[in-house]
């Protein structure tokens, strides 16, 4: 179901606005960011926590807009942007809350935050991790997205992007990563500004190492999160309740 965490909340320069809710499970976070004068909405940093667990680690809204374009299509007119952050499905236990925090170095006129929560069943939970290092290893990785923190184009960046897993290795050019993104998006919005580094059909420990003389300096990974026994039990219980109401 859709719930509202906050509407038309302004953010002062150098400040954080935090939205909270207490559901049984979390599936998606929707953010609308408006900056009518400065165009800095996509420069904000998004952190999402479930209790004390961070599932989105201060990721630049710019990177999340690229992820949004791979899942539903991205809307951005320069001063107004929409983000759809798909977390799969996280079960909350022991009275945990969701915390969605938006930090901005500049004034943001309005933030609207809503979520899809309490969908029945046990889905695969995912988390988002932004890396600024040119060499790193991500556990249980499903997808890697490259971009520039300055929000500049990367489709002609010179360099190679080496990725390794236990079953394969690859070293495409960053230009090829950009081509993969352009051929995978739901819209051509900002299509020159991102590249797909890797996409694993199953979660794999993935090492990334790249060099470039271009603009790319961030990699955002989507990683499968762990599931505890308590979360499994809660997910099964919510599915049984849904089946009962459906007469199954």
Backbone as CSV, one residue per row, in Angstrom:
resi,resn,N_x,N_y,N_z,CA_x,CA_y,CA_z,C_x,C_y,C_z
1,UNK,0.844,-1.190,0.000,0.000,0.000,0.000,0.880,1.241,0.000
2,UNK,0.328,2.339,-0.470,1.043,3.606,-0.538,0.811,4.407,0.726
3,UNK,1.903,4.904,1.322,1.803,5.755,2.507,2.635,7.018,2.279
4,UNK,2.211,8.110,2.895,2.902,9.388,2.793,3.726,9.627,4.055
5,UNK,4.998,9.951,3.850,5.879,10.254,4.981,6.062,11.757,5.166
6,UNK,5.885,12.528,4.095,6.035,13.972,4.205,5.808,14.635,2.869
7,UNK,5.264,15.856,2.881,5.036,16.616,1.656,5.487,18.055,1.840
8,UNK,6.051,18.608,0.770,6.442,20.023,0.722,7.342,20.426,1.891
9,UNK,8.306,19.556,2.209,9.252,19.839,3.283,10.514,20.488,2.704
10,UNK,10.817,21.689,3.125,11.999,22.390,2.626,13.236,21.944,3.401
11,UNK,14.401,22.149,2.770,15.674,21.818,3.403,16.583,23.041,3.324
12,UNK,17.081,23.486,4.452,18.030,24.592,4.470,19.386,24.117,3.964
13,UNK,20.188,25.039,3.475,21.514,24.686,2.974,22.338,24.023,4.068
14,UNK,22.967,22.892,3.722,23.796,22.176,4.674,23.021,21.419,5.726
15,UNK,21.751,21.111,5.437,20.895,20.463,6.432,20.317,19.152,5.893
16,UNK,19.713,18.395,6.808,19.105,17.112,6.485,17.647,17.109,6.920
17,UNK,16.788,16.599,6.064,15.381,16.372,6.414,15.158,14.863,6.464
18,UNK,14.622,14.372,7.585,14.410,12.938,7.765,12.925,12.627,7.882
19,UNK,12.503,11.607,7.133,11.121,11.141,7.155,11.106,9.735,7.758
20,UNK,10.082,9.433,8.549,10.055,8.140,9.215,8.667,7.524,9.156
21,UNK,8.657,6.196,9.217,7.396,5.441,9.215,7.659,4.093,9.865
22,UNK,6.601,3.451,10.378,6.757,2.180,11.078,5.832,1.127,10.467
23,UNK,6.240,0.517,9.354,5.431,-0.537,8.738,5.946,-1.918,9.140
24,UNK,5.354,-2.961,8.573,5.859,-4.315,8.760,6.891,-4.677,7.692
25,UNK,6.793,-4.036,6.531,7.760,-4.315,5.465,7.860,-3.098,4.554
26,UNK,8.987,-3.013,3.839,9.240,-1.906,2.910,9.545,-2.468,1.527
27,UNK,8.891,-1.884,0.496,9.149,-2.292,-0.879,9.776,-1.162,-1.722
28,UNK,9.226,0.032,-1.694,9.744,1.128,-2.521,9.712,2.444,-1.752
29,UNK,10.625,3.330,-2.134,10.616,4.716,-1.651,10.497,5.626,-2.861
30,UNK,9.539,6.555,-2.818,9.365,7.558,-3.860,9.763,8.921,-3.299
31,UNK,10.588,9.649,-4.044,10.979,10.999,-3.640,10.761,11.962,-4.800
32,UNK,10.126,13.084,-4.486,10.058,14.202,-5.422,10.854,15.343,-4.822
33,UNK,11.841,15.839,-5.575,12.752,16.869,-5.099,12.607,18.102,-5.985
34,UNK,12.351,19.248,-5.360,12.128,20.477,-6.119,13.098,21.573,-5.666
35,UNK,13.775,22.161,-6.645,14.638,23.320,-6.398,14.424,24.282,-7.550
36,UNK,13.508,25.206,-7.355,13.042,26.047,-8.456,14.106,26.987,-8.994
37,UNK,15.109,27.333,-8.192,16.067,28.351,-8.631,17.464,27.806,-8.899
38,UNK,17.936,26.892,-8.048,19.322,26.463,-8.159,19.575,25.214,-8.953
39,UNK,18.533,24.397,-9.185,18.709,23.160,-9.914,19.592,22.149,-9.200
40,UNK,19.563,22.160,-7.857,20.449,21.285,-7.092,19.745,20.051,-6.523
41,UNK,18.523,19.784,-6.961,17.782,18.643,-6.418,18.534,17.343,-6.626
42,UNK,19.169,17.178,-7.779,19.875,15.932,-8.082,21.233,15.843,-7.393
43,UNK,21.646,16.907,-6.705,22.890,16.876,-5.950,22.708,16.453,-4.511
44,UNK,21.461,16.201,-4.079,21.205,15.787,-2.707,21.723,14.367,-2.466
45,UNK,21.907,14.013,-1.201,22.363,12.677,-0.813,21.244,11.980,-0.061
46,UNK,20.922,10.754,-0.480,19.795,10.009,0.074,20.316,8.857,0.928
47,UNK,19.860,8.806,2.178,20.169,7.693,3.073,18.861,7.049,3.518
48,UNK,18.789,5.735,3.421,17.615,4.998,3.892,18.087,3.964,4.901
49,UNK,17.459,3.974,6.078,17.775,3.012,7.125,16.533,2.233,7.511
50,UNK,16.730,0.963,7.843,15.695,0.131,8.446,16.209,-0.217,9.830
51,UNK,15.649,0.430,10.846,16.252,0.349,12.168,17.638,0.958,12.101
52,UNK,18.644,0.204,12.504,20.026,0.693,12.449,20.749,0.250,11.176
53,UNK,20.086,-0.542,10.345,20.713,-1.068,9.126,20.555,-0.082,7.976
54,UNK,21.674,0.298,7.363,21.661,1.224,6.226,21.484,0.430,4.945
55,UNK,20.447,0.756,4.178,20.198,0.069,2.910,20.367,1.004,1.706
56,UNK,20.722,2.251,1.977,21.069,3.223,0.932,22.002,4.226,1.591
57,UNK,23.289,4.211,1.217,24.334,4.830,2.051,24.718,6.250,1.629
58,UNK,23.773,7.159,1.666,24.069,8.536,1.273,24.325,8.662,-0.210
59,UNK,23.542,7.940,-1.003,23.716,7.905,-2.452,23.232,9.209,-3.075
60,UNK,24.015,9.740,-3.986,23.626,10.961,-4.690,22.335,10.715,-5.475
61,UNK,21.398,11.651,-5.363,20.137,11.519,-6.087,20.367,11.344,-7.583
62,UNK,21.451,11.919,-8.085,21.806,11.766,-9.491,21.977,10.292,-9.859
63,UNK,22.702,9.537,-9.029,22.877,8.116,-9.292,21.566,7.363,-9.218
64,UNK,20.738,7.697,-8.240,19.447,7.031,-8.105,18.518,7.365,-9.261
65,UNK,18.715,8.522,-9.902,17.909,8.834,-11.086,18.268,7.898,-12.236
66,UNK,19.549,7.496,-12.318,19.946,6.526,-13.329,19.310,5.175,-13.080
67,UNK,19.269,4.742,-11.811,18.607,3.492,-11.452,17.118,3.577,-11.783
68,UNK,16.499,4.715,-11.480,15.082,4.907,-11.781,14.818,4.734,-13.268
69,UNK,15.728,5.244,-14.100,15.542,5.146,-15.547,15.649,3.702,-16.027
70,UNK,16.331,2.855,-15.283,16.438,1.444,-15.656,15.232,0.634,-15.208
71,UNK,14.420,1.189,-14.300,13.306,0.424,-13.742,11.940,0.934,-14.181
72,UNK,11.759,2.264,-14.214,10.429,2.797,-14.531,10.465,3.969,-15.503
73,UNK,11.638,4.503,-15.781,11.723,5.733,-16.560,11.879,6.917,-15.637
74,UNK,12.755,7.859,-16.000,13.117,8.955,-15.096,12.572,10.276,-15.597
75,UNK,11.994,11.068,-14.664,11.528,12.414,-14.989,12.453,13.423,-14.320
76,UNK,12.986,14.353,-15.113,13.844,15.411,-14.584,13.780,16.595,-15.528
77,UNK,13.311,17.735,-15.032,13.285,18.936,-15.877,14.335,19.950,-15.449
78,UNK,15.336,19.489,-14.677,16.392,20.381,-14.227,16.196,20.863,-12.807
79,UNK,14.989,21.284,-12.490,14.706,21.792,-11.149,13.767,20.889,-10.355
80,UNK,13.203,19.900,-10.986,12.197,19.039,-10.364,12.470,17.610,-10.821
81,UNK,12.661,16.704,-9.872,12.981,15.328,-10.254,12.203,14.341,-9.405
82,UNK,11.963,13.153,-9.971,11.276,12.076,-9.269,12.202,10.873,-9.180
83,UNK,12.276,10.238,-8.004,13.089,9.053,-7.802,12.207,7.893,-7.348
84,UNK,12.445,6.720,-7.928,11.777,5.493,-7.529,12.867,4.523,-7.079
85,UNK,12.969,4.275,-5.782,14.011,3.402,-5.235,13.361,2.077,-4.853
86,UNK,13.642,1.048,-5.637,13.037,-0.266,-5.448,13.932,-1.100,-4.527
87,UNK,13.432,-1.430,-3.343,14.202,-2.192,-2.366,13.850,-3.678,-2.362
88,UNK,13.123,-4.139,-3.372,12.667,-5.517,-3.335,11.643,-5.638,-2.229
89,UNK,11.979,-6.329,-1.155,11.091,-6.377,0.007,11.901,-6.658,1.263
90,UNK,11.874,-5.697,2.192,12.537,-5.833,3.491,11.472,-6.002,4.564
91,UNK,11.595,-7.059,5.367,10.722,-7.250,6.519,11.311,-6.505,7.719
92,UNK,10.453,-5.774,8.444,10.879,-5.067,9.645,10.449,-5.862,10.874
93,UNK,11.340,-5.985,11.836,11.031,-6.736,13.046,11.353,-5.900,14.281
94,UNK,10.899,-6.367,15.432,11.184,-5.753,16.746,10.974,-4.243,16.738
95,UNK,9.825,-3.819,16.230,9.421,-2.407,16.255,10.395,-1.494,15.524
96,UNK,11.019,-1.974,14.456,11.918,-1.139,13.661,11.128,-0.092,12.876
97,UNK,11.781,1.015,12.571,11.211,2.069,11.743,12.016,2.235,10.459
98,UNK,11.375,2.826,9.456,12.066,3.276,8.248,12.486,4.726,8.465
99,UNK,13.711,5.052,8.062,14.184,6.433,8.092,14.703,6.791,6.706
100,UNK,14.103,7.798,6.091,14.549,8.295,4.787,15.092,9.702,5.000
101,UNK,16.393,9.870,4.806,17.042,11.163,5.065,17.554,11.760,3.767
102,UNK,17.309,13.059,3.602,17.771,13.792,2.419,18.672,14.925,2.894
103,UNK,19.937,14.874,2.499,20.890,15.940,2.836,21.156,16.782,1.596
104,UNK,21.207,18.098,1.782,21.523,18.982,0.669,22.477,20.082,1.106
105,UNK,23.497,20.334,0.285,24.415,21.438,0.550,23.779,22.769,0.182
106,UNK,22.737,22.733,-0.657,22.036,23.945,-1.086,20.589,23.906,-0.604
107,UNK,19.915,25.024,-0.725,18.509,25.098,-0.331,17.663,24.270,-1.296
108,UNK,16.796,23.426,-0.745,15.828,22.672,-1.536,14.438,23.168,-1.155
109,UNK,13.654,23.547,-2.163,12.354,24.164,-1.892,11.353,23.193,-1.280
110,UNK,11.294,21.977,-1.807,10.277,21.044,-1.327,10.696,19.607,-1.597
111,UNK,10.434,18.750,-0.618,10.641,17.308,-0.767,9.333,16.613,-0.417
112,UNK,8.890,15.726,-1.298,7.753,14.856,-1.025,8.286,13.438,-0.912
113,UNK,7.940,12.748,0.159,8.423,11.385,0.387,7.246,10.464,0.647
114,UNK,7.181,9.359,-0.098,6.151,8.341,0.114,6.781,6.974,-0.092
115,UNK,6.082,5.932,0.328,6.619,4.571,0.257,5.522,3.577,-0.111
116,UNK,5.930,2.485,-0.710,5.091,1.300,-0.809,5.528,0.370,0.319
117,UNK,4.580,-0.007,1.174,4.902,-0.838,2.340,3.876,-1.950,2.485
118,UNK,4.223,-2.928,3.311,3.310,-3.978,3.777,2.688,-4.797,2.659
119,UNK,3.420,-4.975,1.563,2.977,-5.914,0.534,3.241,-7.326,1.054
120,UNK,2.285,-8.252,0.914,2.446,-9.579,1.517,3.504,-10.418,0.824
121,UNK,4.048,-11.372,1.594,5.022,-12.295,1.035,6.438,-11.884,1.350
122,UNK,7.350,-12.781,1.057,8.770,-12.544,1.326,9.496,-12.384,-0.001
123,UNK,9.826,-11.149,-0.360,10.579,-10.888,-1.580,12.070,-10.823,-1.293
124,UNK,12.846,-10.573,-2.335,14.302,-10.465,-2.189,14.671,-9.046,-1.777
125,UNK,15.267,-8.839,-0.613,15.652,-7.480,-0.204,16.954,-7.055,-0.880
126,UNK,17.030,-5.796,-1.291,18.258,-5.279,-1.887,18.666,-3.994,-1.196
127,UNK,19.947,-3.651,-1.330,20.478,-2.410,-0.783,21.278,-1.701,-1.871
128,UNK,21.504,-0.411,-1.675,22.226,0.427,-2.637,23.474,0.983,-1.963
129,UNK,24.625,0.791,-2.628,25.894,1.266,-2.078,26.627,2.080,-3.130
130,UNK,26.992,3.309,-2.782,27.739,4.177,-3.702,29.217,4.141,-3.345
131,UNK,30.057,3.888,-4.362,31.505,3.819,-4.179,32.174,4.976,-4.915
132,UNK,33.121,5.633,-4.236,33.933,6.666,-4.878,35.316,6.137,-5.231
133,UNK,35.670,4.937,-4.739,36.959,4.335,-5.050,36.949,3.770,-6.470
134,UNK,38.115,3.759,-7.105,38.220,3.160,-8.435,38.469,1.658,-8.358
135,UNK,38.736,1.151,-7.159,38.905,-0.286,-6.935,38.144,-0.680,-5.682
136,UNK,37.239,-1.649,-5.794,36.469,-2.107,-4.634,35.858,-3.467,-4.952
137,UNK,35.314,-4.095,-3.918,34.618,-5.372,-4.072,33.263,-5.269,-3.387
138,UNK,32.221,-5.667,-4.104,30.850,-5.630,-3.582,30.341,-7.057,-3.412
139,UNK,29.810,-7.357,-2.230,29.252,-8.684,-1.965,27.821,-8.792,-2.490
140,UNK,27.474,-9.977,-2.982,26.100,-10.272,-3.430,25.590,-9.226,-4.424
141,UNK,26.461,-8.807,-5.330,26.125,-7.716,-6.250,25.261,-8.208,-7.406
142,UNK,24.299,-7.382,-7.781,23.413,-7.668,-8.907,23.634,-6.718,-10.078
143,UNK,23.955,-5.451,-9.780,24.071,-4.434,-10.824,25.080,-3.380,-10.408
144,UNK,25.828,-2.856,-11.369,26.720,-1.733,-11.138,26.444,-0.635,-12.148
145,UNK,26.339,0.609,-11.670,26.030,1.759,-12.522,27.109,2.814,-12.347
146,UNK,27.681,3.307,-13.437,28.724,4.334,-13.353,28.147,5.700,-13.716
147,UNK,28.746,6.764,-13.132,28.328,8.136,-13.439,29.351,9.095,-12.857
148,UNK,29.153,10.385,-13.107,30.031,11.432,-12.592,29.296,12.218,-11.515
149,UNK,29.940,12.435,-10.383,29.305,13.181,-9.304,28.979,14.616,-9.720
150,UNK,29.709,15.131,-10.704,29.445,16.482,-11.210,28.260,16.517,-12.170
151,UNK,27.649,15.350,-12.417,26.456,15.204,-13.270,26.752,15.595,-14.716
152,UNK,27.949,15.258,-15.161,28.359,15.510,-16.537,28.284,14.222,-17.345
153,UNK,28.401,14.349,-18.666,28.261,13.192,-19.547,29.456,12.250,-19.390
154,UNK,29.203,10.951,-19.605,30.260,9.946,-19.491,30.319,9.048,-20.729
155,UNK,29.511,9.346,-21.745,29.397,8.413,-22.868,30.636,8.387,-23.768
156,UNK,31.572,9.323,-23.577,32.814,9.308,-24.344,34.038,9.204,-23.434
157,UNK,33.825,8.742,-22.203,34.953,8.598,-21.277,35.947,7.560,-21.791
158,UNK,37.211,7.910,-21.754,38.278,7.022,-22.214,38.770,6.185,-21.043
159,UNK,38.773,4.870,-21.195,39.255,3.995,-20.131,38.563,2.654,-20.174
160,UNK,39.024,1.721,-19.332,38.441,0.393,-19.241,37.823,0.172,-17.869
161,UNK,36.806,-0.688,-17.838,36.099,-1.041,-16.612,36.235,-2.545,-16.406
162,UNK,37.129,-2.952,-15.516,37.367,-4.372,-15.290,36.490,-4.875,-14.149
163,UNK,35.763,-5.960,-14.390,34.951,-6.592,-13.347,35.296,-8.077,-13.280
164,UNK,35.293,-8.616,-12.060,35.607,-10.033,-11.855,34.643,-10.642,-10.834
165,UNK,34.192,-11.849,-11.138,33.433,-12.657,-10.188,34.092,-14.034,-10.119
166,UNK,33.503,-14.917,-9.336,34.061,-16.275,-9.232,33.895,-17.065,-10.518
167,UNK,33.020,-16.595,-11.412,32.728,-17.372,-12.623,33.104,-16.663,-13.916
168,UNK,33.461,-15.375,-13.860,33.756,-14.665,-15.109,34.558,-13.403,-14.829
169,UNK,35.120,-12.835,-15.894,35.803,-11.543,-15.811,35.595,-10.815,-17.133
170,UNK,35.648,-9.487,-17.078,35.412,-8.687,-18.275,36.102,-7.341,-18.118
171,UNK,36.514,-6.746,-19.238,37.159,-5.427,-19.189,36.713,-4.587,-20.384
172,UNK,35.435,-4.200,-20.430,34.948,-3.368,-21.534,35.403,-1.922,-21.381
173,UNK,35.318,-1.160,-22.454,35.563,0.275,-22.369,34.387,0.940,-21.663
174,UNK,34.635,2.103,-21.083,33.546,2.841,-20.460,32.515,3.277,-21.499
175,UNK,32.962,3.470,-22.718,32.030,3.816,-23.797,31.034,2.683,-24.020
176,UNK,31.512,1.438,-23.953,30.615,0.297,-24.102,29.630,0.208,-22.942
177,UNK,30.093,0.551,-21.728,29.192,0.579,-20.572,28.061,1.585,-20.806
178,UNK,28.411,2.730,-21.388,27.416,3.741,-21.714,26.426,3.228,-22.753
179,UNK,26.927,2.516,-23.743,26.044,1.964,-24.785,25.051,0.975,-24.186
180,UNK,25.512,0.172,-23.232,24.631,-0.798,-22.579,23.506,-0.072,-21.850
181,UNK,23.841,1.017,-21.150,22.810,1.783,-20.446,21.790,2.354,-21.436
182,UNK,22.282,2.954,-22.524,21.379,3.571,-23.491,20.412,2.566,-24.105
183,UNK,20.839,1.323,-24.204,19.995,0.288,-24.786,19.137,-0.430,-23.749
184,UNK,19.149,0.052,-22.497,18.407,-0.611,-21.422,17.417,0.291,-20.719
185,UNK,17.405,1.588,-21.022,16.586,2.538,-20.277,15.155,2.589,-20.789
186,UNK,14.262,3.104,-19.921,12.869,3.298,-20.296,12.647,4.629,-21.009
187,UNK,13.611,5.548,-20.910,13.520,6.825,-21.606,14.929,7.272,-21.965
188,UNK,15.025,8.301,-22.811,16.348,8.809,-23.178,16.780,9.977,-22.290
189,UNK,16.071,10.183,-21.165,16.422,11.244,-20.221,17.820,10.997,-19.667
190,UNK,18.733,11.935,-19.871,20.101,11.860,-19.337,20.824,10.578,-19.738
191,UNK,20.510,10.058,-20.909,21.061,8.761,-21.323,22.572,8.799,-21.513
192,UNK,23.157,9.966,-21.787,24.605,10.078,-21.988,25.383,10.135,-20.675
193,UNK,24.670,10.115,-19.555,25.307,10.404,-18.274,25.544,9.178,-17.390
194,UNK,25.236,7.980,-17.912,25.367,6.771,-17.104,25.882,5.618,-17.947
195,UNK,26.361,4.588,-17.264,26.774,3.368,-17.940,26.558,2.180,-17.027
196,UNK,26.188,1.045,-17.602,26.052,-0.189,-16.831,27.407,-0.882,-16.805
197,UNK,27.930,-1.092,-15.627,29.243,-1.701,-15.444,29.139,-3.220,-15.493
198,UNK,28.152,-3.774,-14.791,27.903,-5.212,-14.803,26.453,-5.454,-14.429
199,UNK,25.949,-6.611,-14.789,24.612,-7.035,-14.385,24.647,-8.546,-14.224
200,UNK,24.571,-9.002,-12.967,24.656,-10.421,-12.664,23.268,-11.023,-12.556
201,UNK,23.072,-12.184,-13.153,21.766,-12.851,-13.095,21.499,-13.441,-11.715
202,UNK,22.549,-13.671,-10.951,22.446,-14.101,-9.555,23.407,-13.237,-8.742
203,UNK,23.178,-13.083,-7.439,24.083,-12.251,-6.634,25.469,-12.876,-6.536
204,UNK,26.496,-12.090,-6.867,27.869,-12.580,-6.866,28.789,-11.542,-6.227
205,UNK,29.805,-12.016,-5.525,30.869,-11.132,-5.045,31.612,-10.609,-6.262
206,UNK,31.585,-9.293,-6.471,32.075,-8.701,-7.707,33.128,-7.646,-7.412
207,UNK,34.303,-7.807,-8.012,35.382,-6.828,-7.878,35.366,-5.903,-9.086
208,UNK,35.563,-4.612,-8.823,35.548,-3.597,-9.874,36.845,-2.800,-9.806
209,UNK,37.434,-2.557,-10.969,38.656,-1.762,-11.060,38.608,-1.005,-12.375
210,UNK,38.690,0.330,-12.313,38.618,1.087,-13.555,39.586,2.260,-13.544
211,UNK,39.934,2.679,-14.744,40.743,3.877,-14.952,40.088,4.698,-16.046
212,UNK,40.131,6.007,-15.905,39.555,6.862,-16.931,40.167,8.252,-16.874
213,UNK,40.277,8.866,-18.029,40.678,10.267,-18.104,39.449,11.152,-18.273
214,UNK,38.268,10.526,-18.175,37.017,11.254,-18.356,36.403,11.687,-17.041
215,UNK,35.055,11.701,-17.004,34.325,12.266,-15.870,33.894,11.242,-14.831
216,UNK,33.837,9.979,-15.192,33.319,8.951,-14.280,34.122,8.891,-12.978
217,UNK,33.417,8.986,-11.846,34.100,8.874,-10.546,33.214,8.260,-9.468
218,UNK,32.079,7.697,-9.857,31.189,7.027,-8.914,30.654,5.742,-9.538
219,UNK,30.535,4.705,-8.689,29.853,3.475,-9.073,28.788,3.206,-8.013
220,UNK,27.567,2.984,-8.451,26.470,2.621,-7.558,26.137,1.151,-7.784
221,UNK,26.179,0.356,-6.714,25.860,-1.057,-6.836,24.515,-1.365,-6.176
222,UNK,23.814,-2.305,-6.779,22.608,-2.879,-6.185,22.996,-4.272,-5.713
223,UNK,22.803,-4.543,-4.430,23.273,-5.787,-3.827,22.134,-6.486,-3.082
224,UNK,22.092,-7.794,-3.196,21.099,-8.547,-2.431,21.466,-8.524,-0.962
225,UNK,20.478,-8.212,-0.108,20.721,-8.147,1.328,20.405,-9.489,1.976
226,UNK,20.901,-9.672,3.192,20.656,-10.921,3.913,19.242,-10.928,4.494
227,UNK,18.741,-12.135,4.782,17.415,-12.314,5.365,17.564,-13.135,6.639
228,UNK,17.071,-12.607,7.755,17.156,-13.337,9.023,15.983,-14.306,9.156
229,UNK,16.116,-15.224,10.106,15.037,-16.196,10.349,13.755,-15.491,10.786
230,UNK,13.867,-14.435,11.591,12.686,-13.686,12.021,11.985,-13.033,10.838
231,UNK,12.763,-12.526,9.897,12.184,-11.898,8.713,11.470,-12.924,7.846
232,UNK,12.031,-14.119,7.730,11.376,-15.188,6.971,10.029,-15.529,7.599
233,UNK,10.003,-15.687,8.920,8.743,-16.019,9.607,7.703,-14.922,9.404
234,UNK,8.128,-13.653,9.520,7.170,-12.556,9.363,6.643,-12.498,7.940
235,UNK,7.512,-12.719,6.952,7.076,-12.706,5.565,6.071,-13.797,5.276
236,UNK,6.300,-14.988,5.827,5.370,-16.101,5.628,4.038,-15.822,6.311
237,UNK,4.076,-15.207,7.491,2.837,-14.876,8.195,2.009,-13.870,7.411
238,UNK,2.657,-12.839,6.849,1.924,-11.831,6.076,1.311,-12.441,4.827
239,UNK,1.982,-13.429,4.228,1.437,-14.090,3.053,0.228,-14.943,3.427
240,UNK,0.284,-15.613,4.585,-0.852,-16.431,5.024,-2.078,-15.547,5.292
241,UNK,-1.856,-14.374,5.875,-2.976,-13.457,6.116,-3.575,-13.000,4.802
242,UNK,-2.720,-12.670,3.826,-3.221,-12.230,2.521,-3.997,-13.344,1.833
243,UNK,-3.508,-14.580,1.940,-4.200,-15.713,1.324,-5.560,-15.936,1.978
244,UNK,-5.624,-15.745,3.309,-6.891,-15.928,4.017,-7.930,-14.934,3.538
245,UNK,-7.526,-13.664,3.360,-8.467,-12.649,2.893,-8.875,-12.912,1.440
246,UNK,-7.979,-13.558,0.674,-8.291,-13.850,-0.720,-9.072,-15.153,-0.872
247,UNK,-9.311,-15.846,0.239,-10.056,-17.081,0.196,-9.307,-18.272,-0.312
248,UNK,-7.957,-18.222,-0.200,-7.136,-19.324,-0.697,-6.859,-20.332,0.422
